Amino acid sequence: MPFPTAVIVVDNNSTDRTAEIVETWPRGSVPVRLIHCATPGKGAAVRAGLLGTSAPFVGFCDADMATDLDAIDAAFGLLLSGERVVIGSRGHQGSLVENRHSKVRELGAFGFRALAGVLVPGVSDTQCGFKFFDGVLAREAAAVLRTPGFAFDVELLARCVEHGSAVQEIPVRWHDVPGSRFSPARHTFGIVLELGRIWLRLRAQPRVVERPAWEPPLDPVGYP
């Protein structure tokens, strides 16, 4: 990258050697830092990571690298031009997607997208694990994020929209990586409940926030 970057790994009660590997990672031009998150759930882990930095731009991607990191160049180009939320979308017409999911999981994904579309209208793929933000906006949204599980992306994006920011989707190269912990049989009911709770939270605290005129970010040199 043409500017200083850093990597944060969030250890969400892992039982393997993740924490040990990160803590002993050799020093280099890209610092790698560990954050522990005791609260279980992907949403809780991402929230901890977003709140654990003061960088002018921040984002996250799944550790299995299902989304090709070439998309980072496009994401940061848009952020530098004034966009505040840039996400990868497998539904984008320019995306290349290798999908080995079962028909049952694909049907569940279709239903999820329909429900998520009510909360974040116009966004075709809320669940692709590749999202980058203006740092201030990300921390404001993460501070009020209350969804600890798989549906956290929906609340995170809805909070950004609530703050007056549009969501810019970009094409990605994405391939299915075996080993996902998501199970339609075990998680579908809980996800529907999470979406219902998000809907209630968003309507229990109505907010009208005017988006300020965009200003160039500060020099990122020296951020944690």
Disulfide bonds with the S-S distance in Angstrom:
none
